[in-house]
Amino acid sequence: METIEALFKERGEEEKVWGSMVKQTLKRRKPGFNETYHGFRTFGQLLEEAQARKLITLLPDEKSGGYIIKSLAQED
């Protein structure tokens, strides 16, 4: 979640944050990162779980077949 938050701050409101961008950034921050270690076959599944837990909102990206992260959950 920290990585997604940082990308939103860095890119601003108007720029899209793609799921693939999040994974690339995660791998730079933590080179040993692997979604399978956390029980997911794909990074997309990890993002879907984050959405199911109401941490983020996803939009499907028609061109890539991946996801665009529309927003982070709003804290009360």
C-alpha positions as CSV (number, residue, x, y, z in Angstrom):
1,M,0.0,0.0,0.0
2,E,2.9,2.4,0.7
3,T,4.1,1.9,-2.9
4,I,0.7,2.7,-4.3
5,E,0.3,5.7,-2.1
6,A,3.8,7.0,-3.1
7,L,2.9,6.6,-6.8
8,F,-0.3,8.5,-6.4
9,K,1.5,11.4,-4.7
10,E,4.3,11.4,-7.2
11,R,2.1,11.3,-10.3
12,G,-0.7,13.5,-9.1
13,E,-4.5,13.3,-9.6
14,E,-4.6,13.3,-13.4
15,E,-2.0,10.6,-14.1
16,K,-2.9,6.9,-14.3
17,V,-1.3,4.4,-12.0
18,W,-1.1,1.0,-13.7
19,G,-0.8,-2.3,-11.8
20,S,2.4,-3.1,-13.8
21,M,3.9,0.2,-12.7
22,V,3.2,-0.7,-9.0
23,K,4.9,-4.1,-9.5
24,Q,8.0,-2.6,-11.2
25,T,8.3,0.0,-8.3
26,L,7.9,-2.8,-5.7
27,K,10.6,-4.8,-7.4
28,R,13.0,-1.8,-7.3
29,R,12.2,-1.1,-3.6
30,K,12.3,-4.8,-2.6
31,P,14.2,-6.8,-5.2
32,G,13.2,-10.1,-3.7
33,F,9.4,-9.3,-4.0
34,N,7.4,-12.1,-5.5
35,E,3.6,-12.3,-5.4
36,T,3.7,-16.1,-5.2
37,Y,5.4,-15.9,-1.8
38,H,2.2,-14.1,-0.6
39,G,0.0,-16.9,-2.1
40,F,-1.0,-15.3,-5.5
41,R,-0.3,-16.8,-8.9
42,T,-0.3,-13.4,-10.6
43,F,0.2,-9.8,-9.5
44,G,-3.3,-9.1,-10.9
45,Q,-4.7,-11.6,-8.3
46,L,-2.9,-9.7,-5.6
47,L,-4.5,-6.4,-6.8
48,E,-7.9,-8.1,-6.9
49,E,-7.6,-9.2,-3.3
50,A,-6.6,-5.6,-2.3
51,Q,-9.8,-4.5,-4.0
52,A,-11.9,-7.2,-2.3
53,R,-10.5,-5.9,1.0
54,K,-11.6,-2.4,0.0
55,L,-8.0,-1.1,0.0
56,I,-8.1,0.1,-3.6
57,T,-10.4,0.5,-6.6
58,L,-9.4,-1.1,-9.9
59,L,-10.4,-0.4,-13.5
60,P,-9.6,-3.0,-16.1
61,D,-7.2,-1.7,-18.8
62,E,-8.6,-2.9,-22.1
63,K,-5.3,-2.5,-24.0
64,S,-2.9,-4.4,-21.7
65,G,-5.4,-6.7,-20.1
66,G,-4.1,-5.6,-16.7
67,Y,-5.5,-3.0,-14.2
68,I,-5.4,0.7,-13.6
69,I,-5.6,1.6,-9.9
70,K,-8.4,4.2,-9.8
71,S,-8.1,5.2,-6.2
72,L,-7.0,4.3,-2.7
73,A,-9.5,3.6,0.1
74,Q,-10.5,6.7,2.0
75,E,-9.6,6.5,5.6
76,D,-12.3,7.6,8.0
